[in-house]
């Protein structure tokens, strides 16, 4: 059959590789701020932000303008790191001005998984050590290296053998930190575990982890691909939790919808990737100039237009009185990264269905299936938070009636 006779929905299911067999498959034709619009002009409120990609909201005019301006100049020159490209230079300068002096050298890549891969290579190259420590229920990406340090066996089983030398600890278990020794190149951790269902660090845990890494001269790598760039109520989660890493990984929100990531460390460490051999890490499209220009605009918006510090209060407005409903087991949040956990998986299933029916976009967590994610763009207003909360209360009231009456 000619593709001309198929609808876009039919082509989607037939000719695009699927990540699951039950996608919602809703089609959106445009977006602005916290809203997405179908071709029929039905309006959905985005409570997912594309997995925390759209922190500044959808289709911000300053980002669109930056994309247009750079696209008029050039789209690509050569592989990353060989020519001086103004958008990359401006982005690196902007990032290091936001960071501690120990994080003063930026390697730009295409995605979060590639940032993790680069950080893993950097740690082994700089320390000469074989082992990497990660944590159960951590998520770091789907490439072979990133999957090797992801803390969930179900995702990994069909892709073995994976990278050896991975030591897995329990998040928030201080006694486990004794397993970090002088063979460990790096400890890789999300300061707030995202796909585990927004698991927050205990007060001393990250501090004690930093101490142990210092004792063993192991690098501490923070995966802030989801938590960074304002999501948890500070520009970076390590600021909120007062623990500075040796390597910082960013992506998702960095491009405002354009694909870009970065791993950031000291100049001394990063220089080890440039010799013996040279081109020790390389990427063709990393730091794409159009994406880099968009990222510069994103950082300016985050600093000058959005009150990141209001994120915790906005979260409280969104979840106000939700814990009073019988179907809800717990609500956890750090800034506008929120998990609403139900007692049973079927309650989460039904809740997600009601979210969609009420034009609210949410999704599950990979490793906490009985919870739903609420992570709207940071530009959401207090009034919009109140309106969403009213809809959520109606949904959970219906769920209580269905499951407990």
Buried (B, 14 or more C-beta within 10 A) or exposed (E): EEEEEBEEEEEBEEEEEEEEEEEEEEEBEEBEBBBBBBEEEEEBBBBBBBBBBBBBBBBBEBBBEBBEEBEEEEEEEEBBBEEEBEBBBBBBEBBBEBBEEBBBBBBBBBBBBBBBBBBBBBBBBBBEBEBBBBBBBBBBBBBEBBBBBBBBEEBBEEEEEBEEBBBBBEBBEBEBBEEBBEEBBBBBBBBBBBBBBBBBBEEEBBBBBBEBBEEBEBBBBBBBBBBBBBBBBBBBBBBBBEBBBBBBBBBBBBBBBBBBBBBBBBEEBBEBBEEEEEEEBEBEBBBBBBBBBBBBBBBBBBBEEBEBEBBBBBBEBBBBEBEEBBBBBEBBBBBBBBBBBBBEEEBBBBBBEBBBEBBBBBBBBBBBEBBBBBBBBBBBEEEBBEBBBEBBBEBBEBBBEEBEE
